[in-house]
């Protein structure tokens, strides 16, 4: 099983409300979390931070432990190939005005309740809900 990692970049807005960063997928333009393959020689945590910058243009502090894990199949992958996705919270410290995939994706800050309505897949909603529970505890 191939390992992927995802980030849930988060911040507190001016009103002190928790927001997370969503990005659009390249092909279908759906709201998703920054996610990608864990590259050789790079841990899942570092890979999640790298994806958050490449896809969403944010830099921050990534938690050492994932807040959620889920199994999925990428739409363009062979039918038998499954992926284990580790999802890491990342407190955003900097939002870059330019980033590698800025012309391929949109980024959007959303409150948890809004993010749960924007993302289409159940697994992503479950990961966001797990993040919400962990941060409200």
Secondary structure, DSSP 8 states (H G I E B T S, - for coil): -EEEEEEEEEEE-TTS-EEEEEEE-TTT--EE--EEE--TT--HHHHHHHHHHHHH-EEEEE-SS-SEEEEE--TTS-TT--EEEEEEEEEEEEE-SS-TTTTT--EEEEEHHHHHHHB--HHHHHHHHHHHHHHH-
